Amino acid sequence: MAKSKPAPTASVAPHIFKRRGVIVSISAIVIIAVGAFTGAMMKTDVQKTAMVRQVQTENLEERLDRLKGYRAILERQKSGLEGKISVLQEKRAEENT
């Protein structure tokens, strides 16, 4: 009678099971990350569409009020930046003297 080979056991290749677990974990993380990113992109697209519809349907007075508010924000940013520029110019003038 011919000798039969013993059946392979799980202890033969435990590193394969460890690698498989790592691969499954990484795959799950990637799938979750892609889903979260896609959901966020869809949300911003919906918000942009709603904003465009709102702008298209507003009357002239509402549009002027919105633009005046935007202008006020830009003017505050401008004054803040001008202040920083003047401080930096003064520091540079002090360093050069």
Secondary structure, DSSP 8 states (H G I E B T S, - for coil): ---------GGG-HHHHHHHHHHHHHHHHHHHHHHHHHHHHHHHHHHHHHHHHHHHH--HHHHHHHHHHHHHHHHHHHHHHHHHHHHHHHHHHHHH-
